[in-house]
Amino acid sequence: MQNPGVGWLAAIIIGGIAGWLAEMFMKSNMGVVMNIILGIVGAIVANLILSVLGISLAGWLGYLVAGFIGACILIAVARAIKR
């Protein structure tokens, strides 16, 4: 059986939603393109961190959760570097 993955178009849409949710949660103003980038990169970062902890998120919902968590982490890191 094949593991249902997230395609490129879905990654962009879900990444945008995850980035937007993180933007609202972290009270930042990044813009649409940056939200998409934060969501996609955030999902990659969060999946790496979660895999070290032995947690695996799959499918579009897992990608959304990982993207949100990772985007929040990236926003926090960017704020810490700016200071």
C-alpha positions as CSV (number, residue, x, y, z in Angstrom):
1,M,0.0,0.0,0.0
2,Q,1.3,3.5,-0.9
3,N,1.6,6.1,1.8
4,P,-0.5,9.1,0.9
5,G,1.8,12.0,0.6
6,V,1.3,15.7,0.1
7,G,1.9,16.9,-3.5
8,W,3.5,20.2,-4.4
9,L,0.2,22.1,-4.9
10,A,-1.2,20.8,-1.7
11,A,2.1,21.6,0.1
12,I,1.8,25.3,-1.1
13,I,-1.8,25.6,0.0
14,I,-1.4,23.8,3.3
15,G,1.9,25.6,3.9
16,G,0.1,28.9,3.3
17,I,-2.6,28.1,5.8
18,A,-0.1,26.9,8.4
19,G,2.0,30.0,7.9
20,W,-1.1,32.2,8.1
21,L,-2.2,30.4,11.3
22,A,1.3,30.9,12.8
23,E,1.3,34.5,11.8
24,M,-2.0,35.1,13.6
25,F,-0.9,33.1,16.7
26,M,2.5,34.8,16.9
27,K,1.0,38.3,16.0
28,S,3.4,39.0,13.2
29,N,2.8,40.5,9.8
30,M,4.7,38.6,7.1
31,G,2.6,38.6,3.9
32,V,1.2,35.8,1.8
33,V,4.4,34.6,0.1
34,M,6.3,34.5,3.4
35,N,3.4,32.6,5.1
36,I,3.7,29.9,2.4
37,I,7.5,29.7,2.8
38,L,7.2,29.7,6.6
39,G,4.6,26.9,6.5
40,I,6.6,24.7,4.1
41,V,10.0,25.2,5.7
42,G,8.3,25.0,9.1
43,A,6.8,21.6,8.3
44,I,10.2,20.4,7.3
45,V,11.8,21.7,10.5
46,A,9.0,20.4,12.7
47,N,9.1,17.0,11.1
48,L,12.8,16.7,11.7
49,I,12.4,17.7,15.3
50,L,9.4,15.4,15.8
51,S,11.2,12.5,14.1
52,V,14.1,12.8,16.6
53,L,11.4,12.5,19.4
54,G,9.9,9.4,17.6
55,I,6.7,11.2,16.6
56,S,5.5,10.9,13.0
57,L,2.8,13.0,11.4
58,A,1.4,11.9,8.1
59,G,-1.1,13.3,5.5
60,W,-2.4,16.8,5.0
61,L,-3.5,17.2,8.7
62,G,-0.1,16.2,10.0
63,Y,1.6,18.5,7.4
64,L,-0.6,21.4,8.6
65,V,0.2,20.7,12.3
66,A,3.9,20.4,11.6
67,G,3.8,23.5,9.4
68,F,2.1,25.5,12.1
69,I,4.5,24.3,14.8
70,G,7.6,24.8,12.6
71,A,6.4,28.3,11.4
72,C,5.9,29.4,15.0
73,I,9.5,28.2,15.8
74,L,10.9,30.0,12.8
75,I,9.1,33.3,13.7
76,A,10.4,33.0,17.3
77,V,13.9,32.4,16.1
78,A,13.7,35.4,13.6
79,R,12.5,37.6,16.5
80,A,15.3,36.5,18.7
81,I,17.9,37.2,16.0
82,K,16.5,40.6,15.3
83,R,16.9,41.7,18.9
